[in-house]
Amino acid sequence: MSIQEIRRDLALAAGILRKQPFSVLIQVSNRCNMRCSFCQFWSNGVRPELELTLADFERLEAELFDIGRFVISIEGGEPFVRPDIVDIVRILSRRHAAVLYTNGWYITEEVAAELFTTGLSQVGVSIDFPDAARHDKKRGLVGGWERAWRAVEWLRDAAPHGGRQVHVMTVYMEENRRDFEAMLAQSAARGVGHYITLLAIQGTRRDPEGGHWPTEPISEDLLRLWNRHPHFRVFQDYLSLMDPFLEQRDMPACRAGHQSFNIDHLGNVAPCIEKIDEPAGNVREEPLADILERLAEADAGRGCQECWTLCRGISQVLGDGGSPRAWRDFTTRLRSR
């Protein structure tokens, strides 16, 4: 690890301990080549010339740096519909810990190699089932499963730290929960990590008919798998709160808009990806710091229990300084180096 990376990570940890904003999701595009049954973001796509530009991302990176160091989740739509995505990643990785999420369709061996010249911390590839038929049906594109696994292997081989910097991202739901250990075996065989995010069905541009939440308790089983599979790299606190969320009991207040927030492909800033239709401002029109101050005052997450996606989970378990168990997981199992 370079001196620059060490300084970045220490500054990020210090900001979390000081309870400063530390997590941001950025949708670089809502355009997508897939039609996943649980997602309608593709229907919100705009012409490329209307999306945030490289100059916008340069300015945004600098404004984020003025606030602190961030974990930046670079998402879509599908980020690789943008031909300048590698340049975007390079900008956002300059002084922050960037993680890119892709469906893997557009990844080639050459693209994988170029991507890891940017300083990218991690990349996640979406795979939801252990077989092609169900994955491709859920994602709405034949060949998606095969291309996703091929992308995983190319990215693993290109990453400076191999499988520590590459993981499978699975949307966890009733339809695949019984298959999850089989999927863990598949990712383990390829020497990469595995993350999950609970299906979102209540937020903006989510399709409640596109999938179902698990119908039985899952926390105990997921924690058992966490102990059995060291490459299952998710916070234990996130898994422990799965059942309370699904049963709508004993959940902490959502911190969206305080230490985490969302920026969409047009520059609109909202408390989270589930509330992108409730922006507090636009980074093209005013300073990010002013928008975040207004966002925190609005306290949009108060009383909201619509999702338990991983982005909320990370904000929750590290918010307000983080729990000892969360810090242990953060500095050991979740490290990318």
N, C-alpha and C positions, 0 to 999 in steps of 0.2 A: 504494500500500500504506500502511495506517495505521501509526502509531507502535506501537499495540498488536500488530499483526501482525508488525512487525519485531522487537519484543521477544520475542514468542512463538517466532519462527523462530530467533533467536539463542540463546534458552534451549534449544530443541530440539537445535540443533547442538552446543551445549556439553555437553549430557547425553550425546549419542552419543559425543563425543570422550572424555568421562570414563567411558565404558563402563557407563552406567547403563541401566536399562530404558527403552525409548523407543517400543515398538510393542505395541499391544494390539488384538485382534479382539474385538468384542462382538456376539454374536447377540441382537438385541432380541426375536426370536421365531423359533421353529422352524416355525411355521405357514407354509404356502405355497399359492398357487393353482395352481402348476405341479407336474408330476411328472417331473422330469428323469431321464433313464435312469441317470445316473451318481451320483445323490444320493438318500439316504433320510432326510434331515433332517426332511422334512415328517411322517414317521411318528412323530417324537418331539415333535410339537407338544402343547401343553397349553392348557387354558382360559385366556383372556386375564387373568383375575383372579389367576392363579398366576405370571404373568410379572413381571419386574422392573418396579416402578412409577416414576413420575416422581420421587418422593421418593428411591427407591433410586438413580436416576441422578444426582440432585443430590449425594447423599452420595458416590457413586463418583467423580464428577468432582472433588470436593474432595480425596479420598484420592489420586487420580492426581496432582493438582497438588502435593500435599505431597511426592510422590516426584520429580516433574520435569515436563517437557512431553512429550506423547505424540503420535504418529501413531495416531489411532483409526480403525480400519476398522469401520464400522457395517454389519452384515450380517444375514442370516436363515438359513433360511427367506427369506421376502420381507418386508423391513421395513415396506412400506406396507400390510400387513394390519393394522397398528396405527394407529388413528385419531390417536394422539398422537405419531406419528413426527416431525413437524416440531418439536414441543416437545422431544423427546429430542435431536434434532440440535442444537437451539439450546443446550441444556444442555452437551452434550459439546463444542461448538465454542467455548465461552466462553473457554477458555484453552489449547486444544489444536488440533492440525490434524486435523480430521475428514474422512474420505472415506466416502461412502455408496455401497453397491452395491444395485442393484435390477434386476428383470427388465423394468421399464418399464410393466407392464400397467396399474397404477393411476395413472400420471402423467397429469395434465391440464395445460393451459396455466396455469391458476390455481395448481395445486399447485407447478408448477415455479417460478413467480414467488415464491410464499411460501417455498419451500425455501431460496432464495438470500437471504432476509432474515436467516438464522440465523448467518451467518459461516462456512458450510460451505466447506471448501477445494476439494474435488472431488467429482464424482459419476460413477460408472461404470455403464453399462447393458450387460447380458449379451446378446451376439449371437454365435452360434457358427458360422453358415454364411452364404454370400452369397445364399442363396435361402430363401424362406419355407417351402417344403415340408420341407426337411431340418431347419431350425431348429425348426419347430413339432413335428415328429416327435420330435426329441431332447428337447425341453422338455415334451412331452406336452400341448400346448394350442394349438389352431388359432387363428391370429390373433396369436400372440406376436411373430413377427418384425416384422410391420407396426406393431404398437403400440410395440415397442422402438425402431424407427427414428423414429417420431413423437415418442416421449419424448426421444430424443437431440436432435432439432431444437428442441423446446420448452425443454429445459434449456439448450442452447447460447444460445438467444435471451434467456433469463432471467438467465444468469450475468453478473455484473459484468465478468468478463474473457473472456467468450465461450467459444470452444472450448478455451482453455487450462485451463478448469475442468471440462471434460466429456470423457469418453472411452468408447469401446467396450471391454468386457472380453470376451475370447474364451478359452474353455477349449480349449487346444491339444492335439490328439490325432491319432492316425493318420487318423481319418475326415475331418478338415478341413485337414490340413497342406498339401495341394496347392492348397487354396482360399484360403490365407491372404493372398497378395498381392492377390487380387481383393477381399478384405475390406478390406485397407489402402486400396485405391482408393476403396471406398465411404465409409470414414470420412474420407479426405482430401477427397472431394467435398463433404462436409458440414461441413468445417472443424473437426473435433474430433480428439482424440487417440485412440490405440489401445494397449491393454495386452493381454498374454496371461498366462495361468497354466497350467502344465502340468497335465493331467488327474490327479486323485488317485483311485487305485483300491484303496489298501491300508488307509486309515484307517477310523476309526469312522464308521458310517453311510454308507460309500461302497459302490457296487455294482460289483464287479470285472467284471461282464458288461455294464456300461452304456457302455463305451467302451474303447479300447485305446491304449496308449502308442505313439508313433511307432516304426516298425520299422527305420528307417534313420537315420544320423547327421543331425542337424538344426542344430547350433550354427552351422556355417559359413554355411548358407543364411539363418538368422535374423539373423546379424550383417550379412550382405550387405543384407538388407532394412532393417535398422536404419540403415545408412549411406545407403540410397537414399530412405528415407521419414522425414523429420524429425519427423513426428507419431507415430512408433512410439516411445512413451515408456516404455521399460523399461531397467533397468540392463544395460549390456553384460556385466558380470560374471555376471548371472543367466543370460543367454543362453549365455555361454561354458561354463557348468557343466551345461548340458542333457545333452550327450553323456556326460560322466563319470557323471552320475547314472543315465542310462538303461543305461549299461554297468556300473554299480556299481563304479566305480574312482576313486581319487584324489579322493574327496569330503571336504570339511572336516567336522569333527564338528558335529552339529546343536546350535544354541544355544537351542533352545526351552526356556522356563522360566527363562532368564537375563535376556536383554534384550528378550524378547518373550513373550507369554502370551495366553491365551484366556479370555473370560468368557462363559458361555452365558446363555440366556434366564431361567434360574432363579437365576443368580448364582454358579454353580460356576466355580471358577478352575482351569484345567488348563494344561499346558505349551503346547499348541497345539490347533487345531481337529481334528486327526487323532486326538488322544488325549483327547477330551472325556469319555470314560468313566473317566478316571484323575484326578479332581479332587483338589487339595491342600487345598481348603477352600471356603467360601462367603462372599461379601461381605456377606450379610445376617446372618451369625453372628459374624464376627470382622474385625478390621482387615485391609485389603488388604495392608499392608506386612508383617504377620506371615505371611500366606499366601505372599507372594512370597519371603520369606526361606526358608521351608520348601520351596518349589518349587525354588529354586536349589540348596539342599542335596541334594535328591533327584536332581538332574541327570538328569531323565527322558529327555532327548534323546541322552544318551551312547550311541553305537553305532547309533542309529536312522537308517536311510536309506530310510524308507517313502515319502517324498514330496519333490517339488521344486516345490511350489506357490509362487506369487509371495509369499505372506506369509512363507514360510520364506526365500525368496530375498532379500527386503528385510532381514530380520533378519540373514541371513548376510553380505550384502555390506557392510552398515553396522555389523555387530557388531564388537566389539573395536576400535572406533575408525574402521573403514572403510578401504577402499583409496583411493589417489589417484584412480583411474578412477571409482570409485563416487561420490566427492565431486564430481568434475567433472560426472558425469551428474545428480546430485542437485541441484546448484546451477544447472544450465543446462536440459537437456532436460526434466527432470521438474518444473520449477517451474510452479505454477499461475497465476502472475501475471507 
